[in-house]
């Protein structure tokens, strides 16, 4: 959602927002609000105001400490702005968090074992009747073709391979529609939801995706297995390290905010503070 000056309540626009006397303009807040999708304009405005206040707090702290940091360029060629580099330098200098040790990782693993499983595997075939939704007549004709083909399959499920080879618009028609083994994230969300809902051996209703209509035959389903701690540990270490960093950064921001003169804004507690 994009917030603008004419959709934000007047009382918010009248409020002067400043950090140690440095005013954050309404234009800057309005522009920043575009980066904070929210259910209402005032929620986007509030989130944008807090984000800019936090940014100004960090920049003022970095400058007061004489932090120096050269801008970095990422693997895609995007270069940090001078202010982004300054904030990164401040965080690297002032915010330190210990790496999670084996005991902490083990405790998290034991409390959350259900999260650490190998993915469920589906072996399936499909018939795709390609269609574009912006071509209404052709789209409805494709839906009709898919329904006719499914009717034929209900009468004779053994005809799936022949019908896929004859009618499917997917390259998998060369293998009788067989897609091999699929795990979560490999297909469209609609296709994946249909797979999870099917029983082994069942043939789906025509499933609409951005590619058209799919008729899916679930051949086999292999349940995920619990991952041992050694396999789960790298993921747990990354998660716990990121969580500790977010907590430490929120506490650091709360500390410098506590000794700053803020006007026109209230920052949440460290626990609720979202740092971007």
Secondary structure as the mmCIF struct_conf table of DSSP 4:
data_model
#
loop_
_struct_conf.conf_type_id
_struct_conf.id
_struct_conf.beg_label_comp_id
_struct_conf.beg_label_asym_id
_struct_conf.beg_label_seq_id
_struct_conf.end_label_comp_id
_struct_conf.end_label_asym_id
_struct_conf.end_label_seq_id
HELX_RH_3T_P HELX_RH_3T_P1 UNK A 5 UNK A 7
BEND BEND1 UNK A 8 UNK A 8
HELX_RH_AL_P HELX_RH_AL_P1 UNK A 10 UNK A 14
STRN STRN1 UNK A 17 UNK A 19
TURN_TY1_P TURN_TY1_P1 UNK A 20 UNK A 21
STRN STRN2 UNK A 22 UNK A 24
HELX_LH_PP_P HELX_LH_PP_P1 UNK A 25 UNK A 25
HELX_RH_AL_P HELX_RH_AL_P2 UNK A 26 UNK A 33
TURN_TY1_P TURN_TY1_P2 UNK A 34 UNK A 35
BEND BEND2 UNK A 36 UNK A 36
BEND BEND3 UNK A 39 UNK A 40
HELX_RH_AL_P HELX_RH_AL_P3 UNK A 41 UNK A 64
TURN_TY1_P TURN_TY1_P3 UNK A 65 UNK A 66
STRN STRN3 UNK A 73 UNK A 73
TURN_TY1_P TURN_TY1_P4 UNK A 75 UNK A 76
BEND BEND4 UNK A 77 UNK A 77
STRN STRN4 UNK A 79 UNK A 79
HELX_RH_AL_P HELX_RH_AL_P4 UNK A 82 UNK A 94
HELX_LH_PP_P HELX_LH_PP_P2 UNK A 98 UNK A 100
HELX_RH_AL_P HELX_RH_AL_P5 UNK A 102 UNK A 111
TURN_TY1_P TURN_TY1_P5 UNK A 112 UNK A 112
HELX_RH_3T_P HELX_RH_3T_P2 UNK A 113 UNK A 115
STRN STRN5 UNK A 117 UNK A 117
HELX_LH_PP_P HELX_LH_PP_P3 UNK A 118 UNK A 120
STRN STRN6 UNK A 121 UNK A 130
TURN_TY1_P TURN_TY1_P6 UNK A 133 UNK A 134
BEND BEND5 UNK A 135 UNK A 135
HELX_RH_AL_P HELX_RH_AL_P6 UNK A 136 UNK A 155
HELX_RH_3T_P HELX_RH_3T_P3 UNK A 157 UNK A 159
HELX_RH_AL_P HELX_RH_AL_P7 UNK A 160 UNK A 167
BEND BEND6 UNK A 170 UNK A 170
HELX_RH_3T_P HELX_RH_3T_P4 UNK A 171 UNK A 175
TURN_TY1_P TURN_TY1_P7 UNK A 176 UNK A 177
STRN STRN7 UNK A 178 UNK A 182
TURN_TY1_P TURN_TY1_P8 UNK A 184 UNK A 185
BEND BEND7 UNK A 186 UNK A 187
HELX_RH_AL_P HELX_RH_AL_P8 UNK A 189 UNK A 197
HELX_LH_PP_P HELX_LH_PP_P4 UNK A 198 UNK A 199
TURN_TY1_P TURN_TY1_P9 UNK A 200 UNK A 201
STRN STRN8 UNK A 203 UNK A 203
HELX_LH_PP_P HELX_LH_PP_P5 UNK A 204 UNK A 206
STRN STRN9 UNK A 207 UNK A 209
TURN_TY1_P TURN_TY1_P10 UNK A 210 UNK A 211
STRN STRN10 UNK A 212 UNK A 222
STRN STRN11 UNK A 226 UNK A 226
HELX_LH_PP_P HELX_LH_PP_P6 UNK A 227 UNK A 228
HELX_RH_AL_P HELX_RH_AL_P9 UNK A 229 UNK A 258
TURN_TY1_P TURN_TY1_P11 UNK A 259 UNK A 259
BEND BEND8 UNK A 260 UNK A 260
STRN STRN12 UNK A 262 UNK A 263
BEND BEND9 UNK A 264 UNK A 264
HELX_LH_PP_P HELX_LH_PP_P7 UNK A 267 UNK A 269
TURN_TY1_P TURN_TY1_P12 UNK A 270 UNK A 272
#
